[in-house]
């Protein structure tokens, strides 16, 4: 399976007070129905390099009524993270790497 169309992805660790450190990954993924929403989850187990966070992208049905429109839909992932904990995020869809993002830090 090929990766879905993805756009506007970015990743950063929010270190601004009062946050104790939150890794945030956001982007947009094209789906072909309003009831199909993208979701990012942390892969378990992770890879051998702790600096690289691996996320799995899935497209999930919401169960509600949907439209047949093809559109970009927002996706967001958050987790607690300390300064320097991760340097890169890799996003996979059905086992295929779709993108790799450098993680920045917001102070």
Contact map, one row per residue, 1 for C-alpha under 8 A:
11100000000000000000000000000000000000000000000000000000000000000000000000000000000000000000010100000000000
11110000000000000000000000000000000000000000000000000000000000000000000000000000000000000000100100000000000
11111000000000000000000000000000000000000000000000000000000000000000000000000000000000000001100111000000000
01111100000000000000000000001110000000000000000000000000000000000000000000000000000000000000100000000000000
00111110000000000000000000001100000000000000000000000000000000000000000000000000000000000000000000000000000
00011111100000000000000000111100000000000000000000000000000000000000000000000000000000000000000000000000000
00001111100000000000000000111000000000000000000000000000000000000000000000000000000000000000000000000000000
00000111110000000000000001110000000000000000000000000000000000000000000000000000000000000000000000000000000
00000111111000000000000011110000000000000000000000000000000000000000000000000000000000000000000000001000000
00000001111100000000000011100000000000000000000000000000000000000000000000000000000000000000000000001110000
00000000111110000000001111000000000000000000000000000000000000000000000000000000000000001000000000001111000
00000000011111000000001110000000000000000000000000000000000000000000000000000000000000000000000000000011110
00000000001111100000111100000000000000000000000000000000000000000000000000000000111000000000000000000011110
00000000000111110010111100000000000000000000000000000000000000000000000000000000000000000000000000000000111
00000000000011111011110000000000000000000000000000000000000000000000000000000000001000000000000000000000111
00000000000001111111100000000000000000000000000000000000000000000000000000000000000000000000000000000000011
00000000000000111111000000000000000000000000000000000000000000000000000000000000000000000000000000000000000
00000000000000011111000000000000000000000000000000000000000000000000000000000000000000000000000000000000000
00000000000001111111110000000000000000000000000000000000000000000000000000000000000000000000000000000000000
00000000000000111111110000000000000000000000000000000000000000000000000000000001010000000000000000000000000
00000000000011110011111000000000000000000000000000000000000000000000000000000001111000000000000000000000000
00000000000011100011111100000000000000000000000000000000000000000000000000000111110000000000000000000000000
00000000001111000000111110000000000000000000000000000000000000000000000000001111100000000000000000000000000
00000000001111000000011111000000000000000000000000000000000000000000000000011110000000000000000000000000000
00000000111100000000001111100000000000000000000000000000000000000000000000011100000000000000000000000000000
00000001111000000000000111110000000000000000000000000000000000000000000001111000000000000000000000000000000
00000111110000000000000011111000000000000000000000000000000000000000000001110000000000000000000000000000000
00000111100000000000000001111100000000000000000000000000000000000000000111100000000000000000000000000000000
00011110000000000000000000111110000001000000000000000000000000000000001111100000000000000000000000000000000
00011100000000000000000000011111000000000000000000000000000000000000011110000000000000000000000000000000000
00010000000000000000000000001111110111000000000000000000001000000000011110000000000000000000000000000000000
00000000000000000000000000000111110100000000000000000000000000000001111000000000000000000000000000000000000
00000000000000000000000000000011111100000000000000000000000000000111111000000000000000000000000000000000000
00000000000000000000000000000011111110000000000000000000000000001111110000000000000000000000000000000000000
00000000000000000000000000000000111110000000000000000000000111111110000000000000000000000000000000000000000
00000000000000000000000000000011111111000000000000000000001111000100000000000000000000000000000000000000000
00000000000000000000000000000010011111100000000000000000001111000000000010100000000000000000000000000000000
00000000000000000000000000001010000111110000000000000000111100000000000011100000000000000000000000000000000
00000000000000000000000000000000000011111000000000000000111100000000000000111000000000000000000000000000000
00000000000000000000000000000000000001111100000000000011110000000000000000111000000000000000000000000000000
00000000000000000000000000000000000000111110000000000011100000000000000000001000000000000000000000000000000
00000000000000000000000000000000000000011111010000001111000000000000000000000000000000000000000000000000000
00000000000000000000000000000000000000001111110000000111000000000000000000000000000000000000000000000000000
00000000000000000000000000000000000000000111110000000000000000000000000000000000000000000000000000000000000
00000000000000000000000000000000000000000011111000000000000000000000000000000000000000000000000000000000000
00000000000000000000000000000000000000000111111101001100000000000000000000000000000000000000000000000000000
00000000000000000000000000000000000000000000111111011100000000000000000000000000000000000000000000000000000
00000000000000000000000000000000000000000000011111000000000000000000000000000000000000000000000000000000000
00000000000000000000000000000000000000000000001111110000000000000000000000000000000000000000000000000000000
00000000000000000000000000000000000000000000011111111000000000000000000000000000000011000000000000000000000
00000000000000000000000000000000000000000000000011111000000000000000000000000000000011110000000000000000000
00000000000000000000000000000000000000000000001011111100000000000000000000000000000001111100000000000000000
00000000000000000000000000000000000000000100011001111110000000000000000000000000000001011100000000000000000
00000000000000000000000000000000000000000110011000011111000000000000000000000000000000001111000000000000000
00000000000000000000000000000000000000011110000000001111100000000000000000000000000000001111000000000000000
00000000000000000000000000000000000000011110000000000111110000000000000000000000000000000011110000000000000
00000000000000000000000000000000000001111000000000000011111000000000000000000000000000000011110000000000000
00000000000000000000000000000000000001110000000000000001111100000000000000000000000000000000110000000000000
00000000000000000000000000000010000111100000000000000000111110000000000000000000000000000000000000000000000
00000000000000000000000000000000001111100000000000000000011111000000000000000000000000000000000000000000000
00000000000000000000000000000000001110000000000000000000001111110000000000000000000000000000000000000000000
00000000000000000000000000000000001110000000000000000000000111110000000000000000000000000000000000000000000
00000000000000000000000000000000001000000000000000000000000011111000000000000000000000000000000000000000000
00000000000000000000000000000000001000000000000000000000000011111100000000000000000000000000000000000000000
00000000000000000000000000000000011000000000000000000000000000111110000000000000000000000000000000000000000
00000000000000000000000000000000111100000000000000000000000000011111000000000000000000000000000000000000000
00000000000000000000000000000000111000000000000000000000000000001111100000000000000000000000000000000000000
00000000000000000000000000000001110000000000000000000000000000000111110000000000000000000000000000000000000
00000000000000000000000000000001110000000000000000000000000000000011111000000000000000000000000000000000000
00000000000000000000000000000111110000000000000000000000000000000001111100000000000000000000000000000000000
00000000000000000000000000001111100000000000000000000000000000000000111110000000000000000000000000000000000
00000000000000000000000000011110000000000000000000000000000000000000011111000000000000000000000000000000000
00000000000000000000000000011110000011000000000000000000000000000000001111100000000000000000000000000000000
00000000000000000000000001111000000001000000000000000000000000000000000111110000000000000000000000000000000
00000000000000000000000001111000000011110000000000000000000000000000000011111000000000000000000000000000000
00000000000000000000000111100000000000110000000000000000000000000000000001111100000000000000000000000000000
00000000000000000000001111000000000000111000000000000000000000000000000000111110000000000000000000000000000
00000000000000000000011110000000000000000000000000000000000000000000000000011111000000000000000000000000000
00000000000000000000011100000000000000000000000000000000000000000000000000001111100000000000000000000000000
00000000000000000001111000000000000000000000000000000000000000000000000000000111110000000000000000000000000
00000000000010000000111000000000000000000000000000000000000000000000000000000011111011000000000000000000000
00000000000010000001110000000000000000000000000000000000000000000000000000000001111110000000000000000000000
00000000000010100000100000000000000000000000000000000000000000000000000000000000111111000000000000000000100
00000000000000000000000000000000000000000000000000000000000000000000000000000000011111100000000000000000000
00000000000000000000000000000000000000000000000001100000000000000000000000000000111111100000000000000000000
00000000000000000000000000000000000000000000000001111000000000000000000000000000101111111000000000000010000
00000000000000000000000000000000000000000000000000110000000000000000000000000000000111111000000000000111000
00000000000000000000000000000000000000000000000000111000000000000000000000000000000001111100000000011110000
00000000001000000000000000000000000000000000000000011110000000000000000000000000000001111110000000011110000
00000000000000000000000000000000000000000000000000011110000000000000000000000000000000011111000011111000000
00000000000000000000000000000000000000000000000000000111100000000000000000000000000000001111100011110000000
00100000000000000000000000000000000000000000000000000111100000000000000000000000000000000111111111100000000
01110000000000000000000000000000000000000000000000000001110000000000000000000000000000000011111111000000000
10000000000000000000000000000000000000000000000000000001110000000000000000000000000000000001111100000000000
00000000000000000000000000000000000000000000000000000000000000000000000000000000000000000001111110000000000
11100000000000000000000000000000000000000000000000000000000000000000000000000000000000000001111111000000000
00100000000000000000000000000000000000000000000000000000000000000000000000000000000000000111101111110000000
00100000000000000000000000000000000000000000000000000000000000000000000000000000000000000111100111110000000
00000000000000000000000000000000000000000000000000000000000000000000000000000000000000000111000011111000000
00000000000000000000000000000000000000000000000000000000000000000000000000000000000000011110000011111100000
00000000111000000000000000000000000000000000000000000000000000000000000000000000000000011100000000111110000
00000000011000000000000000000000000000000000000000000000000000000000000000000000000000111000000000011111000
00000000011110000000000000000000000000000000000000000000000000000000000000000000000001111000000000001111100
00000000001110000000000000000000000000000000000000000000000000000000000000000000000000100000000000000111110
00000000000111100000000000000000000000000000000000000000000000000000000000000000001000000000000000000011111
00000000000111110000000000000000000000000000000000000000000000000000000000000000000000000000000000000001111
00000000000001110000000000000000000000000000000000000000000000000000000000000000000000000000000000000000111
